[in-house]
């Protein structure tokens, strides 16, 4: 399922989601981002038990990932605008790259209510849609080596859904970020020519040589202090 949307960017929601994303570690940086978009161009289904959408990303060095942020909205076929949150959890996953498509599952974490922030960015403005929501969550840290990967976020909506069973959560696509390459993937259509809106926070893991230098430096300072005493 795909619906064309021409809503402009939701900077307020995106900004708060990014703040929430880094709440676990105040020293965490942005490991990867497709969040600096200039417009929300599309919304695509990404739900457990339905169509699942993925987007590719790359890391230049081994990185410990500890947070994620994304943007999306709900759609219910045949009703007016939705004003409630219908998912009882989201699942954030990272897959390896298998020749330009998602490969083996490497990490998956399900975030229940209270484990992620959700901030309204205003109405989508089309019948049957909720507001846009910016989401952010701290994750249990995990490490990824330098390389190419695929990120996926899916909404888990209970059955029966709060409004009706014809309810979907839609992940926002965007344009304008320098990291966007016009490639994503869905289990319904395969390779897509658009990018999903998301970001990952984390820190580069020091290389062994760097750790050795730090250790030697610490030993040198300890000996120097002993001599001075």
N, C-alpha and C positions, 0 to 999 in steps of 0.2 A: 504494500500500500504506500503511495507517495502522493503528497499534496504540495502544490506550488505555493510558496509564501513569499511575500515581498516586504515583510516587516523589517525595519531598520534595526541596527544593533541594540542590544539591551545592556548598556554599559553598567548600569547600576547593579543589576543582578549578577552579571559576570564578575564585577569587581568584588562583591561580597563573597561570592563563591570561591574566588581565589584566596581571599583572606582566610576563610574557613579551611581551605585546603592545606594551608601551611600552619595551622594551629598546633599540630602535634610537636613541631620542632621549629622554633623561631629562627634557627640558622639555616633552615632548608631553603634551597633555591628552586627555580623553575627548571626542571630537567628537560621538559619538552612542552611546547605550547602551540596550539592552533586556536587560541582564544582571542587574538587581536584581529578579529574579523571586521570588515566594514559593513556587512549586511548579512542578515539571515536569509538565505535564498531558498531553503527547502526544509522540510521535516520528513524524516523517513522512519518507518516502524523499526523498533528494536526491543523485542519482548521475548521472554522465555516462552517456549511453546508456540512461537509465531515466527515471523521473519526476524532474523538477527543481523545487525549491521556491524561492520568492523572498519577501522581506519588504520593505515600504516603510519609508523613513525620510526625514527632512527636515533641511536645514541652513539656518540663519538667515543665514549669511555665507559668503563664499568661504573654503574650508578646504582645507588640504593634508593629505590622509589618508596615514598612514604605518604603520598597524597594524590588525589585526582579531583578534577573539576570538569563539569560538562553542562550542556544547555539543552532543554527540550520542552515539550508540551504534550497535553493529552488531547485525544480526539474521540468523540463518541458519535457514531453514525445515527443521525436522525433526531438529535436533541439540540437545544440551545447551547449557549456558551457554558462551559464547565468551570466551576469555581473551587473544586475540591481536589485534593491529592488522592488518587486511587491506588497507587502502588503501596504495598506494605514493606517492600524492600527493593533495593537495586543490587545487581551483581556486576562487579567490575572485573574484567578478565584481560590477561595478556597472553598472546599466542606467538609462537615462533613464525618465521617467514619460510614458506615452502615454495620457492620459485615464483614469487610475486603474488601469492595468495596466502590466507591464514593457514598455519601449520599446527603443530602440537600445542596443546594447552600448557602454559608454563606457570600461570598464577591465576587464581580466582578467589575473590572475596565477596561475600554477600553482606550487605549493609542494611540492617534493620532500621525501623523508625528510631530516631534519636541518634543514629550513627552518621547522619549526613545533614548538612544544612540545605535549606530550600528557600529561595528568595524570589518573589514574583517580580517580573520585569515588565508587567503590563500585558494587556490582552493581545492575542494574535490578531483578532479582528475579523475572523471568519466564522460562520455558523458551525456549531459543534465543537469548537476548540476552546481549550482552557487558556489561561495566561501562559506566557513564556515563563519558565522557571530556570534560574541559575542554581546549580547544585555544587556542593563541595564536600569532601570527606577526607579525613585522615585514614590512612591504610596501615595495616601491619606491615612494617618494612620488609622489602624483598629486593634482591640484587639481580640486575640484568647486565650481561656483558655488552661490550660495544657491538653494535650490529643493527639489523632491521627486525622490526616486530609489528604486531597488529594489536590494537586496543579495541575493546568492546565494552559497552555498558548496556545492560538490559533491565527493564522494569519488570518486577514480579507483581502482577495484579491478581488478587484473590478471586476465586470463582465460587459463587457469582460475584461479578464486579459490583461496586457500590452503586453504579448507575445502570449499566446493562452489560451483557456479555459481549456486546459489539463495541468494546472500548479498547483503545490503543494508546500506548505511550510512544512518542515520536522524538527521535534524536535530531537536534538542529544541525543543518549544514551551513557553511558560510563561505565567503570569499574575502580576499584581501590580505590574509596573513602570509608573510614571506615563507613560512614553512609548508604552506598548502601546495600540494602538487597535483590536485585534481584527480586523485585516485582513492577510492574506498571499495568496499566489497560487501555484498549482502547475500544471504543464503537463498534469496528469491531470484536475483538477477545476475549474480556473479560480480565482475568488476563494474564499478560505477564511476562516472566522471565528475565527482564532487567530493568535497571534504567535510568531515564531521567536526563539530566544535568541541574541543577538549584540551586539557592540559594535565601534566604530571609534575609533581614536585619531588625533590630528592637532592642527594648530594653525590658528587663523584667520589668513588672509593679510591683512597690513596694507593698508588702503586707500591709494591714491596720495596723498591729502591728508596722511595720517599719516606716510608716508615723507618727504614734502616738509618737514614740521615737524621731523622727526628730522634731516634733512640740514641745514636752516637752523640748528638748534640746535648741531649739530656744528661748522659753519663759525664760528658765533659764539664757541664755546669755543676753537677753534683760534686765532682772531684775538686773543682776550683773553689767551691764554697767550703769544703772540708779543709783545704790548705789555708784559706783565709782565716779560718777559726783557730 
